[in-house]
Amino acid sequence: MRNKIKEIRLAQQIGQRELARLVGVSAPFMHDLECGNRNAKPETMQKIANALGCTVADLKAGERDGAAS
């Protein structure tokens, strides 16, 4: 999932700090999330999806069952 967030964010030319601001989380948290060092609550994932104009399912696309996210 982390790579999908970054992929969609970059495609929309949104900086990591800007996405963090839109979602209401810290820039370090967003960085850790994209690097796979942290997991987000479902509510936060929904906020990320809303900020990127996609669905949580879009953020999970290509994720394998049991894969770390």
C-alpha positions as CSV (number, residue, x, y, z in Angstrom):
1,M,0.0,0.0,0.0
2,R,2.8,2.4,0.9
3,N,4.1,2.4,-2.7
4,K,0.6,3.0,-4.0
5,I,0.2,6.1,-1.9
6,K,3.4,7.5,-3.1
7,E,2.6,6.5,-6.7
8,I,-0.7,8.3,-6.7
9,R,0.7,11.3,-4.8
10,L,3.5,11.8,-7.3
11,A,1.2,11.3,-10.3
12,Q,-0.9,14.2,-8.9
13,Q,2.3,16.3,-8.2
14,I,1.4,16.6,-4.5
15,G,4.4,16.8,-2.1
16,Q,4.6,14.6,0.9
17,R,4.3,17.5,3.3
18,E,1.3,18.9,1.4
19,L,-0.5,15.5,1.6
20,A,0.3,15.3,5.3
21,R,-1.2,18.7,5.8
22,L,-4.3,17.8,3.8
23,V,-4.8,14.6,5.9
24,G,-4.0,16.2,9.2
25,V,-0.9,14.2,10.1
26,S,2.7,15.1,10.5
27,A,5.1,15.0,7.7
28,P,7.3,12.5,9.5
29,F,4.3,10.2,9.9
30,M,3.5,10.4,6.2
31,H,7.1,9.6,5.4
32,D,7.1,6.6,7.7
33,L,3.8,5.4,6.3
34,E,5.2,5.6,2.7
35,C,8.4,3.8,3.8
36,G,6.4,1.0,5.5
37,N,7.6,1.9,9.0
38,R,4.1,2.8,10.3
39,N,0.6,1.7,9.7
40,A,-2.4,4.0,9.5
41,K,-5.8,3.6,11.1
42,P,-8.7,3.0,8.7
43,E,-9.9,6.6,9.3
44,T,-6.5,8.0,8.3
45,M,-6.4,5.8,5.2
46,Q,-9.8,7.2,4.2
47,K,-8.5,10.8,4.7
48,I,-5.5,10.0,2.5
49,A,-7.8,8.5,-0.2
50,N,-10.1,11.6,0.0
51,A,-7.1,13.9,-0.3
52,L,-5.8,12.0,-3.3
53,G,-9.3,11.7,-4.9
54,C,-9.3,7.9,-4.9
55,T,-10.6,5.1,-2.8
56,V,-9.0,3.1,-0.1
57,A,-9.3,0.1,-2.4
58,D,-7.2,2.1,-5.0
59,L,-4.5,2.5,-2.3
60,K,-4.6,-1.2,-1.7
61,A,-4.6,-2.2,-5.4
62,G,-1.9,-4.8,-6.1
63,E,-1.4,-5.7,-2.5
64,R,-1.1,-9.4,-1.8
65,D,-2.8,-11.1,1.0
66,G,-0.6,-11.3,4.0
67,A,1.8,-8.7,2.6
68,A,3.2,-6.1,4.9
69,S,1.8,-2.7,4.3
